[in-house]
Amino acid sequence: MSSIRSILVVEDDADIANLVRMNLEKEGYEVTWAPDGREGIQLFDQGAYDLVMLDLMLPHVDGMEVCRHIRNSERYVPVMMLTAKGEDANKVAGLEIGADDYITKPFSIAEVLARVKALGRRVEMLTGLAQEPGEKVLEFGDLRLEIDKRRVLRDDEDLKLTQKEFEILRILALTPGRPYSRRTLCERAGVESFDGTDRTIDTHIKRLRAKIESDRNRPTYVLTVWGFGYKFTDKFC
């Protein structure tokens, strides 16, 4: 069992919610169901959940507002959005406000279980990093990030990243598989736009890839999420 044990499913379609709950419980997870956004917020505040599976189109309080509430809480809980096919704008908006992953309806139960397990591995890695005393280190294949020293090595060679390049890589690598929009990366990494658009981040990513990737035209670490932004590979999770 991963670090995810207790899951809150906020979904107004009872058939979907029961199908998800039944199969998650078969895998040993504890599942609580909320049929609308208002009850989802109440249950989240009252419980100690390891994951929230959140439909966007909900009665009373929509999924976006529920996600904002979760992200404004003192504790970090991963959020997996459940979206209908064609809700691309909502997916982007949900990721912008802090959702960690999304899955599109109709979905297979096998995909749901795989996504939950992948999120669990990410949470385990982040929890271990936060609790480990001394120097914080992330390792992905031949790439090594020494967080406290703010340096990155590949095969023990210091890649000499700039502060902005390091910050972008640190943000991405701490949450493998999670897509970040260009705007979010700009804001979190302190990248100032020189052309009035969010595309400034593309220049930094290009320079970062030139240093960390064996082939910057076929990146294996920092991946493009087309029409949205970038993410760090989760193949090492």
Buried (B, 14 or more C-beta within 10 A) or exposed (E): EBBBBBBBBBBBBEEBBBBBBEBBEEEEBBBBBBBBBBBBBEBBEEEEBBBBBBBBBBEBBBBBBBBEBBEEEEEBBBBBBBBEEEBEEBBBBBBBBBBBBBBBEEBEBEEBBEBBBBBBBBBBBBEEEEEEEEEBBBEBEEBBBBBEEEBBBBEEEEBEBEEBBBBBBBBBBBBBBBBBBBBBBBEBBEBEEEEEEBEBBBEBBEBBBEBBBEEBEEBBBBBBBEEBBBBBBBEBB
